[in-house]
Amino acid sequence: MAHELSRMWTQVDSQSISSKQLVCRLYRDTEEELQQLKQLGRFRDSKSSSQGNQRGGCAPK
């Protein structure tokens, strides 16, 4: 019985470690995507405002 409990605990422990690693990886990936979206947004904003200035229109508020 003790061996069975020990095996079960080891299995649960390894699953929780894997779960924490997955959560960390998901968080890192999400942070990277957020940074990429922010950079794209800045690029898009600067591109549209420069086009507005070229046409003589008002820059977006």
N, C-alpha and C positions, 0 to 999 in steps of 0.2 A: 504494500500500500504506500509506503514512504517513497519508494522508487517511482511509483505512478504519479504521486503528487509532485515530486521533484521534476519529472518529465513535463508534466502539465505546466508547472511554473516557468520552466525554461522556455516552453513554447509560447506562453503568454508574454513573457519578457521580451523575446525576440520579435514578436508581433508588435509590441508597443514601441520598440526601438525603430522598427521599419516604418511604423505609422508616423513617428516624430520626424524621421528623415523625409518622408513624403510631404509632410506639412511644411517643413523647411524648404524643400525644393519648390513646392507650389507657391510659397510666399516669395521666394527669390524670383521665380518666373513671372509672377504677377508684378513685382516691383520693376523688373526689366521691361515688361510690356507697358507699364504706366509711364516709364521714362521715355520709351519710344513714342508713345502717343503724345506726350507733352512736346517732344521735339518736333513731331509732325505738325502739331497744332501751331507751334511758334513759326515753323516754316510757312505754313499755309497762311497765317495771319500776316506775316511780313510780305509774302508774295501778293496777297490780295490788296494790301494797303499800297504797295508800290504800283500795282496796276491801276488802282483808283487814282493815284497821283498822275500817272501818265495820261489818263483819259481826261484829266481836269476835273474829275468828280470829287466829292467829299470823301475823306477817309472815314471808315466805319468808326462809330463811337464806342 
